[in-house]
Amino acid sequence: MSVKIRLQRHGSKKRPFYFIVVASTTAPRDGKFIEKLGTYNPLTVPATVRISRERSLHWLDKGAQPTNTCRRILSFKGVLFMKHLMRGVSLGLFDEATAMEKFEKWNGEHEALVARREETHRKHKSEKRHETMRESVRKIEEKNAARAAQIAEAEADSNEADAETEAPAAEA
């Protein structure tokens, strides 16, 4: 039996939410599965991924093949890097403590990178909101200035008309 690590779709129409599961290749997409490894929510920014690294590594070692999207998710969470390090341990290139040290270093750098991306997105989003608000205020001010100019022009015309009607009366 061939086994895949793949996504199982949940959620309503146009609001996807996925379970990351280990399933037989012959099972339907949303059907029977062997084990649930985690969840993936693509609607949040950045996408929210919760996954069991140990169980994912266990299934990868047993020969489970991830789909393309799951491969990206596993890579993002460091499972594939951990598998790479464990292969080095099994070949005798370094010991398990060194592998864990390398993984922790990578994980720290990765978490900092993700935090910077989140902050950049949050800042960009707030700047965009402020820019939209500034644009709206500018349009309103332009409209008010044009309205004030029309009112001033109308008052000037009415003052001229009053002055013209008063001038002939004064001559008479």
TIRO-2110 file (N, C-alpha, C; in Angstrom, 1 decimal):
// TIRO-2110
0.8, -1.2, 0.0, N, 1, A
0.0, 0.0, 0.0, CA, 1, A
0.9, 1.2, 0.0, C, 1, A
0.7, 2.1, -1.0, N, 2, A
1.4, 3.4, -1.1, CA, 2, A
0.7, 4.4, -0.2, C, 2, A
1.5, 5.2, 0.5, N, 3, A
1.0, 6.2, 1.4, CA, 3, A
1.5, 7.6, 1.0, C, 3, A
0.6, 8.6, 1.2, N, 4, A
0.9, 9.9, 0.9, CA, 4, A
0.6, 10.8, 2.1, C, 4, A
1.3, 11.9, 2.2, N, 5, A
1.0, 13.0, 3.1, CA, 5, A
0.4, 14.0, 2.3, C, 5, A
-0.9, 14.3, 2.5, N, 6, A
-1.6, 15.3, 1.7, CA, 6, A
-2.6, 16.1, 2.5, C, 6, A
-3.3, 17.0, 1.8, N, 7, A
-4.2, 17.9, 2.4, CA, 7, A
-5.6, 17.3, 2.3, C, 7, A
-6.4, 17.5, 3.3, N, 8, A
-7.8, 17.1, 3.3, CA, 8, A
-8.6, 18.4, 3.5, C, 8, A
-9.5, 18.8, 2.5, N, 9, A
-10.1, 20.0, 2.6, CA, 9, A
-11.4, 20.0, 3.5, C, 9, A
-11.5, 21.0, 4.3, N, 10, A
-12.6, 21.3, 5.2, CA, 10, A
-13.0, 22.7, 5.0, C, 10, A
-13.9, 23.2, 5.8, N, 11, A
-14.3, 24.6, 5.7, CA, 11, A
-15.4, 24.8, 4.7, C, 11, A
-16.0, 25.9, 4.7, N, 12, A
-17.2, 26.2, 3.8, CA, 12, A
-16.7, 26.7, 2.4, C, 12, A
-17.6, 27.0, 1.6, N, 13, A
-17.3, 27.4, 0.2, CA, 13, A
-16.5, 28.7, 0.3, C, 13, A
-15.5, 28.8, -0.5, N, 14, A
-14.5, 29.9, -0.5, CA, 14, A
-13.9, 30.3, 0.8, C, 14, A
-13.9, 29.4, 1.8, N, 15, A
-13.3, 29.6, 3.1, CA, 15, A
-12.5, 28.3, 3.4, C, 15, A
-11.5, 28.0, 2.7, N, 16, A
-10.8, 26.7, 2.9, CA, 16, A
-10.1, 26.5, 4.2, C, 16, A
-10.1, 25.3, 4.7, N, 17, A
-9.3, 25.0, 5.9, CA, 17, A
-8.9, 23.5, 5.7, C, 17, A
-7.6, 23.2, 5.9, N, 18, A
-7.2, 21.9, 5.6, CA, 18, A
-6.6, 21.1, 6.8, C, 18, A
-6.8, 19.8, 6.8, N, 19, A
-6.1, 18.9, 7.7, CA, 19, A
-5.0, 18.3, 6.9, C, 19, A
-3.8, 18.2, 7.5, N, 20, A
-2.7, 17.5, 6.9, CA, 20, A
-2.7, 16.1, 7.4, C, 20, A
-2.9, 15.2, 6.5, N, 21, A
-3.2, 13.8, 6.9, CA, 21, A
-2.2, 12.8, 6.1, C, 21, A
-2.1, 11.6, 6.7, N, 22, A
-1.4, 10.5, 6.0, CA, 22, A
-2.5, 9.6, 5.5, C, 22, A
-2.6, 9.4, 4.2, N, 23, A
-3.6, 8.6, 3.7, CA, 23, A
-3.1, 7.7, 2.6, C, 23, A
-3.9, 6.6, 2.3, N, 24, A
-3.6, 5.7, 1.2, CA, 24, A
-3.8, 6.5, -0.1, C, 24, A
-3.0, 6.2, -1.1, N, 25, A
-3.1, 6.9, -2.4, CA, 25, A
-4.5, 6.6, -3.1, C, 25, A
-5.1, 5.5, -2.7, N, 26, A
-6.4, 5.1, -3.3, CA, 26, A
-7.6, 5.7, -2.6, C, 26, A
-7.4, 6.3, -1.4, N, 27, A
-8.5, 6.8, -0.7, CA, 27, A
-8.9, 8.2, -1.3, C, 27, A
-10.2, 8.5, -1.2, N, 28, A
-10.6, 9.8, -1.8, CA, 28, A
-10.0, 11.0, -1.0, C, 28, A
-10.0, 12.2, -1.6, N, 29, A
-9.4, 13.3, -1.0, CA, 29, A
-9.9, 13.6, 0.4, C, 29, A
-11.2, 13.6, 0.6, N, 30, A
-11.7, 14.0, 1.9, CA, 30, A
-12.2, 12.7, 2.6, C, 30, A
-11.7, 11.5, 2.2, N, 31, A
-12.2, 10.3, 2.7, CA, 31, A
-11.3, 9.8, 3.9, C, 31, A
-11.2, 8.5, 3.9, N, 32, A
-10.5, 7.8, 5.0, CA, 32, A
-9.0, 8.1, 5.0, C, 32, A
-8.5, 8.3, 6.2, N, 33, A
-7.1, 8.6, 6.3, CA, 33, A
-6.5, 7.7, 7.5, C, 33, A
-5.2, 7.6, 7.5, N, 34, A
-4.5, 6.8, 8.5, CA, 34, A
-4.3, 7.6, 9.8, C, 34, A
-3.7, 8.8, 9.6, N, 35, A
-3.4, 9.6, 10.8, CA, 35, A
-3.5, 11.1, 10.4, C, 35, A
-3.9, 11.9, 11.3, N, 36, A
-4.0, 13.4, 11.1, CA, 36, A
-2.7, 13.9, 11.7, C, 36, A
-1.9, 14.7, 10.9, N, 37, A
-0.6, 15.2, 11.4, CA, 37, A
-0.7, 16.7, 11.9, C, 37, A
-1.7, 17.4, 11.3, N, 38, A
-1.8, 18.8, 11.7, CA, 38, A
-2.9, 19.5, 10.9, C, 38, A
-2.8, 20.9, 10.9, N, 39, A
-3.8, 21.7, 10.2, CA, 39, A
-3.1, 22.8, 9.4, C, 39, A
-3.8, 23.3, 8.4, N, 40, A
-3.3, 24.4, 7.6, CA, 40, A
-4.4, 25.3, 7.3, C, 40, A
-4.2, 26.6, 7.6, N, 41, A
-5.2, 27.6, 7.3, CA, 41, A
-4.6, 28.7, 6.4, C, 41, A
-4.9, 28.7, 5.1, N, 42, A
-4.3, 29.6, 4.2, CA, 42, A
-5.0, 31.0, 4.2, C, 42, A
-6.0, 31.2, 5.0, N, 43, A
-6.7, 32.5, 5.0, CA, 43, A
-6.1, 33.5, 5.8, C, 43, A
-5.3, 33.1, 6.8, N, 44, A
-4.6, 34.1, 7.7, CA, 44, A
-3.3, 34.5, 7.0, C, 44, A
-2.8, 35.7, 7.4, N, 45, A
-1.6, 36.2, 6.9, CA, 45, A
-0.6, 36.3, 8.0, C, 45, A
0.5, 35.6, 8.0, N, 46, A
0.8, 34.5, 7.1, CA, 46, A
0.0, 33.3, 7.4, C, 46, A
0.0, 32.3, 6.5, N, 47, A
-0.8, 31.1, 6.7, CA, 47, A
-0.5, 30.4, 8.0, C, 47, A
-1.5, 30.0, 8.7, N, 48, A
-1.3, 29.3, 10.0, CA, 48, A
-1.1, 27.8, 9.7, C, 48, A
0.0, 27.2, 10.2, N, 49, A
0.3, 25.8, 10.1, CA, 49, A
0.6, 25.3, 11.5, C, 49, A
-0.1, 24.2, 11.9, N, 50, A
0.2, 23.5, 13.1, CA, 50, A
0.4, 22.0, 12.7, C, 50, A
1.6, 21.5, 13.0, N, 51, A
1.9, 20.2, 12.6, CA, 51, A
2.8, 19.5, 13.6, C, 51, A
2.6, 18.2, 13.7, N, 52, A
3.5, 17.4, 14.6, CA, 52, A
4.7, 17.0, 13.9, C, 52, A
5.8, 17.6, 14.2, N, 53, A
7.1, 17.3, 13.6, CA, 53, A
7.5, 15.9, 13.7, C, 53, A
7.4, 15.3, 14.9, N, 54, A
7.8, 14.0, 15.2, CA, 54, A
7.0, 13.0, 14.4, C, 54, A
5.7, 13.1, 14.3, N, 55, A
4.9, 12.2, 13.6, CA, 55, A
5.1, 12.3, 12.1, C, 55, A
5.3, 13.5, 11.6, N, 56, A
5.6, 13.8, 10.2, CA, 56, A
7.0, 13.1, 9.8, C, 56, A
7.9, 13.3, 10.7, N, 57, A
9.3, 12.7, 10.4, CA, 57, A
9.1, 11.2, 10.4, C, 57, A
8.3, 10.6, 11.4, N, 58, A
8.1, 9.2, 11.4, CA, 58, A
7.6, 8.7, 10.1, C, 58, A
6.5, 9.3, 9.6, N, 59, A
5.9, 8.9, 8.3, CA, 59, A
6.8, 9.0, 7.1, C, 59, A
7.6, 10.1, 7.1, N, 60, A
8.6, 10.3, 6.0, CA, 60, A
9.6, 9.2, 6.1, C, 60, A
10.1, 8.8, 7.3, N, 61, A
11.1, 7.8, 7.4, CA, 61, A
10.5, 6.4, 6.9, C, 61, A
9.2, 6.2, 7.1, N, 62, A
8.5, 5.0, 6.7, CA, 62, A
8.3, 5.0, 5.1, C, 62, A
8.5, 6.1, 4.5, N, 63, A
8.4, 6.2, 3.0, CA, 63, A
7.2, 6.9, 2.5, C, 63, A
6.4, 7.6, 3.3, N, 64, A
5.3, 8.4, 2.9, CA, 64, A
5.8, 9.5, 2.0, C, 64, A
5.1, 9.7, 0.8, N, 65, A
5.5, 10.7, -0.1, CA, 65, A
4.5, 11.9, 0.0, C, 65, A
5.1, 13.1, 0.3, N, 66, A
4.2, 14.3, 0.5, CA, 66, A
3.8, 14.8, -0.9, C, 66, A
2.6, 15.4, -1.0, N, 67, A
2.2, 16.1, -2.2, CA, 67, A
3.1, 17.4, -2.3, C, 67, A
3.0, 18.1, -3.4, N, 68, A
3.8, 19.3, -3.6, CA, 68, A
3.5, 20.3, -2.6, C, 68, A
2.2, 20.6, -2.3, N, 69, A
1.9, 21.6, -1.3, CA, 69, A
2.3, 21.1, 0.1, C, 69, A
2.1, 19.9, 0.4, N, 70, A
2.6, 19.4, 1.7, CA, 70, A
4.1, 19.4, 1.8, C, 70, A
4.8, 19.2, 0.7, N, 71, A
6.3, 19.3, 0.8, CA, 71, A
6.7, 20.7, 1.1, C, 71, A
6.0, 21.7, 0.6, N, 72, A
6.3, 23.1, 0.9, CA, 72, A
6.0, 23.4, 2.4, C, 72, A
4.9, 22.9, 2.9, N, 73, A
4.6, 23.1, 4.3, CA, 73, A
5.6, 22.4, 5.2, C, 73, A
5.9, 21.2, 4.9, N, 74, A
6.9, 20.4, 5.7, CA, 74, A
8.3, 21.1, 5.6, C, 74, A
8.6, 21.7, 4.5, N, 75, A
9.9, 22.4, 4.4, CA, 75, A
9.9, 23.7, 5.2, C, 75, A
8.7, 24.4, 5.1, N, 76, A
8.6, 25.6, 5.9, CA, 76, A
8.7, 25.4, 7.4, C, 76, A
8.1, 24.3, 7.9, N, 77, A
8.1, 23.9, 9.3, CA, 77, A
9.4, 23.2, 9.7, C, 77, A
10.3, 22.9, 8.8, N, 78, A
11.6, 22.3, 9.1, CA, 78, A
11.6, 20.8, 9.2, C, 78, A
10.6, 20.1, 8.9, N, 79, A
10.5, 18.7, 9.0, CA, 79, A
11.5, 18.1, 8.0, C, 79, A
11.5, 18.6, 6.7, N, 80, A
12.5, 18.0, 5.7, CA, 80, A
13.9, 18.3, 6.1, C, 80, A
14.2, 19.5, 6.7, N, 81, A
15.6, 19.7, 7.2, CA, 81, A
16.0, 18.8, 8.3, C, 81, A
15.0, 18.5, 9.2, N, 82, A
15.3, 17.5, 10.3, CA, 82, A
15.5, 16.1, 9.7, C, 82, A
14.8, 15.8, 8.7, N, 83, A
15.0, 14.5, 8.0, CA, 83, A
16.4, 14.4, 7.4, C, 83, A
16.8, 15.5, 6.8, N, 84, A
18.1, 15.6, 6.2, CA, 84, A
19.2, 15.5, 7.3, C, 84, A
19.0, 16.1, 8.4, N, 85, A
20.0, 16.0, 9.5, CA, 85, A
20.0, 14.6, 10.1, C, 85, A
18.9, 14.0, 10.2, N, 86, A
18.8, 12.6, 10.8, CA, 86, A
19.5, 11.6, 9.8, C, 86, A
19.4, 11.9, 8.5, N, 87, A
20.2, 11.0, 7.6, CA, 87, A
21.7, 11.2, 7.8, C, 87, A
22.1, 12.4, 8.1, N, 88, A
23.5, 12.6, 8.4, CA, 88, A
24.0, 11.9, 9.6, C, 88, A
23.1, 11.8, 10.6, N, 89, A
23.4, 11.1, 11.9, CA, 89, A
23.5, 9.6, 11.6, C, 89, A
22.5, 9.1, 10.8, N, 90, A
22.6, 7.7, 10.5, CA, 90, A
23.8, 7.3, 9.6, C, 90, A
24.3, 8.2, 8.8, N, 91, A
25.5, 8.0, 8.1, CA, 91, A
26.8, 8.2, 8.9, C, 91, A
26.7, 8.7, 10.1, N, 92, A
27.8, 8.9, 11.0, CA, 92, A
28.6, 10.1, 10.7, C, 92, A
28.0, 11.1, 10.0, N, 93, A
28.7, 12.4, 9.7, CA, 93, A
28.8, 13.3, 11.0, C, 93, A
27.8, 13.2, 11.8, N, 94, A
27.8, 13.9, 13.1, CA, 94, A
26.8, 13.2, 14.1, C, 94, A
26.9, 13.6, 15.3, N, 95, A
26.0, 13.0, 16.3, CA, 95, A
24.7, 13.7, 16.4, C, 95, A
23.7, 13.1, 17.2, N, 96, A
22.4, 13.6, 17.3, CA, 96, A
22.3, 15.0, 18.0, C, 96, A
23.2, 15.2, 18.9, N, 97, A
23.2, 16.5, 19.7, CA, 97, A
23.6, 17.6, 18.7, C, 97, A
24.6, 17.4, 17.8, N, 98, A
25.0, 18.4, 16.8, CA, 98, A
23.8, 18.6, 15.9, C, 98, A
23.1, 17.6, 15.5, N, 99, A
22.0, 17.7, 14.6, CA, 99, A
20.9, 18.6, 15.2, C, 99, A
20.6, 18.3, 16.5, N, 100, A
19.6, 19.1, 17.2, CA, 100, A
20.1, 20.6, 17.4, C, 100, A
21.3, 20.8, 17.6, N, 101, A
21.9, 22.1, 17.7, CA, 101, A
21.7, 22.9, 16.4, C, 101, A
22.0, 22.2, 15.3, N, 102, A
21.9, 22.8, 14.0, CA, 102, A
20.4, 23.2, 13.7, C, 102, A
19.5, 22.2, 14.1, N, 103, A
18.1, 22.5, 13.8, CA, 103, A
17.6, 23.6, 14.7, C, 103, A
18.0, 23.7, 15.9, N, 104, A
17.6, 24.8, 16.8, CA, 104, A
18.1, 26.2, 16.3, C, 104, A
19.3, 26.2, 15.8, N, 105, A
19.9, 27.4, 15.2, CA, 105, A
19.0, 27.8, 14.0, C, 105, A
18.7, 26.9, 13.1, N, 106, A
17.9, 27.1, 11.9, CA, 106, A
16.5, 27.6, 12.3, C, 106, A
15.9, 26.9, 13.3, N, 107, A
14.6, 27.3, 13.7, CA, 107, A
14.5, 28.7, 14.3, C, 107, A
15.5, 29.1, 15.1, N, 108, A
15.6, 30.4, 15.6, CA, 108, A
15.6, 31.5, 14.5, C, 108, A
16.5, 31.3, 13.5, N, 109, A
16.6, 32.2, 12.4, CA, 109, A
15.3, 32.2, 11.6, C, 109, A
14.7, 31.1, 11.4, N, 110, A
13.4, 31.0, 10.7, CA, 110, A
12.3, 31.7, 11.4, C, 110, A
12.2, 31.5, 12.7, N, 111, A
11.2, 32.2, 13.5, CA, 111, A
11.4, 33.7, 13.4, C, 111, A
12.6, 34.2, 13.4, N, 112, A
12.9, 35.6, 13.3, CA, 112, A
12.5, 36.2, 12.0, C, 112, A
12.8, 35.4, 10.9, N, 113, A
12.4, 35.8, 9.6, CA, 113, A
10.9, 35.9, 9.4, C, 113, A
10.1, 34.9, 10.0, N, 114, A
8.7, 34.9, 9.9, CA, 114, A
8.1, 36.1, 10.7, C, 114, A
8.7, 36.4, 11.8, N, 115, A
8.3, 37.5, 12.6, CA, 115, A
8.5, 38.9, 11.9, C, 115, A
9.6, 39.0, 11.2, N, 116, A
9.9, 40.2, 10.4, CA, 116, A
8.9, 40.3, 9.3, C, 116, A
8.6, 39.2, 8.6, N, 117, A
7.6, 39.3, 7.5, CA, 117, A
6.2, 39.7, 8.0, C, 117, A
5.8, 39.1, 9.2, N, 118, A
4.5, 39.5, 9.8, CA, 118, A
4.5, 41.0, 10.1, C, 118, A
5.6, 41.5, 10.7, N, 119, A
5.7, 42.9, 11.1, CA, 119, A
5.6, 43.8, 9.8, C, 119, A
6.3, 43.4, 8.8, N, 120, A
6.3, 44.1, 7.5, CA, 120, A
4.9, 44.2, 6.9, C, 120, A
4.3, 43.0, 6.9, N, 121, A
2.9, 43.0, 6.4, CA, 121, A
2.0, 43.9, 7.2, C, 121, A
2.1, 43.8, 8.6, N, 122, A
1.2, 44.6, 9.4, CA, 122, A
1.5, 46.1, 9.2, C, 122, A
2.7, 46.4, 9.1, N, 123, A
3.1, 47.8, 8.8, CA, 123, A
2.6, 48.3, 7.5, C, 123, A
2.8, 47.5, 6.4, N, 124, A
2.3, 47.8, 5.1, CA, 124, A
0.8, 48.0, 5.1, C, 124, A
0.1, 47.1, 5.8, N, 125, A
-1.4, 47.1, 5.8, CA, 125, A
-1.8, 48.4, 6.5, C, 125, A
-1.2, 48.8, 7.6, N, 126, A
-1.6, 50.0, 8.3, CA, 126, A
-1.2, 51.2, 7.5, C, 126, A
-0.1, 51.2, 6.8, N, 127, A
0.3, 52.4, 5.9, CA, 127, A
-0.7, 52.5, 4.8, C, 127, A
-1.2, 51.4, 4.3, N, 128, A
-2.1, 51.4, 3.2, CA, 128, A
-3.5, 52.0, 3.7, C, 128, A
-3.9, 51.6, 4.9, N, 129, A
-5.1, 52.1, 5.5, CA, 129, A
-5.0, 53.6, 5.7, C, 129, A
-3.8, 54.0, 6.2, N, 130, A
-3.6, 55.5, 6.5, CA, 130, A
-3.6, 56.2, 5.2, C, 130, A
-3.0, 55.7, 4.1, N, 131, A
-2.9, 56.3, 2.8, CA, 131, A
-4.3, 56.4, 2.3, C, 131, A
-5.1, 55.4, 2.4, N, 132, A
-6.5, 55.5, 1.9, CA, 132, A
-7.3, 56.6, 2.7, C, 132, A
-7.0, 56.7, 4.0, N, 133, A
-7.7, 57.7, 4.8, CA, 133, A
-7.2, 59.1, 4.4, C, 133, A
-5.9, 59.2, 4.2, N, 134, A
-5.4, 60.5, 3.7, CA, 134, A
-6.0, 60.9, 2.4, C, 134, A
-6.1, 60.0, 1.5, N, 135, A
-6.7, 60.2, 0.2, CA, 135, A
-8.1, 60.7, 0.3, C, 135, A
-8.9, 60.0, 1.2, N, 136, A
-10.3, 60.4, 1.4, CA, 136, A
-10.4, 61.8, 2.0, C, 136, A
-9.5, 62.1, 2.9, N, 137, A
-9.5, 63.4, 3.6, CA, 137, A
-9.2, 64.5, 2.5, C, 137, A
-8.2, 64.2, 1.7, N, 138, A
-7.8, 65.1, 0.6, CA, 138, A
-8.9, 65.4, -0.4, C, 138, A
-9.7, 64.4, -0.8, N, 139, A
-10.8, 64.6, -1.7, CA, 139, A
-11.9, 65.4, -1.0, C, 139, A
-12.2, 65.1, 0.2, N, 140, A
-13.2, 65.9, 1.0, CA, 140, A
-12.8, 67.4, 1.1, C, 140, A
-11.5, 67.6, 1.4, N, 141, A
-11.0, 69.0, 1.5, CA, 141, A
-11.1, 69.7, 0.1, C, 141, A
-10.7, 69.0, -1.0, N, 142, A
-10.9, 69.6, -2.3, CA, 142, A
-12.3, 70.0, -2.6, C, 142, A
-13.2, 69.0, -2.3, N, 143, A
-14.6, 69.3, -2.5, CA, 143, A
-15.1, 70.5, -1.7, C, 143, A
-14.7, 70.5, -0.4, N, 144, A
-15.1, 71.7, 0.4, CA, 144, A
-14.5, 73.0, -0.1, C, 144, A
-13.3, 73.0, -0.5, N, 145, A
-12.7, 74.2, -1.1, CA, 145, A
-13.4, 74.6, -2.3, C, 145, A
-13.8, 73.7, -3.2, N, 146, A
-14.5, 74.1, -4.4, CA, 146, A
-15.9, 74.6, -4.0, C, 146, A
-16.5, 74.0, -3.1, N, 147, A
-17.8, 74.5, -2.6, CA, 147, A
-17.7, 75.9, -2.0, C, 147, A
-16.7, 76.2, -1.2, N, 148, A
-16.4, 77.5, -0.6, CA, 148, A
-16.2, 78.5, -1.7, C, 148, A
-15.4, 78.1, -2.7, N, 149, A
-15.1, 79.1, -3.8, CA, 149, A
-16.4, 79.4, -4.6, C, 149, A
-17.3, 78.4, -4.8, N, 150, A
-18.6, 78.7, -5.4, CA, 150, A
-19.4, 79.6, -4.6, C, 150, A
-19.5, 79.4, -3.3, N, 151, A
-20.2, 80.3, -2.4, CA, 151, A
-19.7, 81.7, -2.4, C, 151, A
-18.4, 81.8, -2.3, N, 152, A
-17.7, 83.1, -2.3, CA, 152, A
-18.0, 83.8, -3.7, C, 152, A
-18.0, 83.1, -4.8, N, 153, A
-18.3, 83.7, -6.1, CA, 153, A
-19.7, 84.1, -6.2, C, 153, A
-20.6, 83.3, -5.6, N, 154, A
-22.1, 83.6, -5.7, CA, 154, A
-22.3, 84.9, -4.8, C, 154, A
-21.7, 85.0, -3.6, N, 155, A
-21.8, 86.1, -2.8, CA, 155, A
-21.3, 87.4, -3.5, C, 155, A
-20.1, 87.2, -4.2, N, 156, A
-19.6, 88.4, -4.9, CA, 156, A
-20.5, 88.8, -6.0, C, 156, A
-21.1, 87.9, -6.7, N, 157, A
-22.0, 88.3, -7.8, CA, 157, A
-23.3, 89.0, -7.2, C, 157, A
-23.8, 88.5, -6.1, N, 158, A
-24.9, 89.1, -5.5, CA, 158, A
-24.6, 90.5, -4.9, C, 158, A
-23.4, 90.7, -4.4, N, 159, A
-23.0, 92.0, -3.9, CA, 159, A
-22.9, 93.0, -5.1, C, 159, A
-22.3, 92.5, -6.2, N, 160, A
-22.2, 93.4, -7.4, CA, 160, A
-23.6, 93.7, -7.9, C, 160, A
-24.5, 92.8, -7.9, N, 161, A
-25.9, 93.0, -8.3, CA, 161, A
-26.6, 94.0, -7.4, C, 161, A
-26.4, 93.9, -6.1, N, 162, A
-27.0, 94.8, -5.1, CA, 162, A
-26.4, 96.2, -5.3, C, 162, A
-25.1, 96.3, -5.6, N, 163, A
-24.4, 97.6, -5.8, CA, 163, A
-24.9, 98.2, -7.0, C, 163, A
-25.2, 97.5, -8.1, N, 164, A
-25.7, 98.0, -9.3, CA, 164, A
-27.1, 98.5, -9.2, C, 164, A
-27.9, 97.9, -8.4, N, 165, A
-29.3, 98.3, -8.2, CA, 165, A
-29.3, 99.6, -7.3, C, 165, A
-28.4, 99.6, -6.3, N, 166, A
-28.3, 100.8, -5.4, CA, 166, A
-27.8, 102.0, -6.1, C, 166, A
-26.9, 101.9, -7.1, N, 167, A
-26.2, 103.0, -7.8, CA, 167, A
-27.3, 103.8, -8.6, C, 167, A
-28.1, 103.2, -9.4, N, 168, A
-29.1, 104.0, -10.1, CA, 168, A
-30.1, 104.7, -9.2, C, 168, A
-30.4, 104.1, -8.1, N, 169, A
-31.3, 104.7, -7.1, CA, 169, A
-30.7, 105.9, -6.5, C, 169, A
-29.4, 105.9, -6.2, N, 170, A
-28.7, 107.0, -5.6, CA, 170, A
-28.5, 108.1, -6.6, C, 170, A
-28.4, 107.9, -7.9, N, 171, A
-28.3, 108.9, -8.9, CA, 171, A
-29.6, 109.6, -9.1, C, 171, A
-30.7, 108.9, -8.9, N, 172, A
-32.0, 109.6, -9.1, CA, 172, A
-32.4, 110.4, -7.9, C, 172, A
END
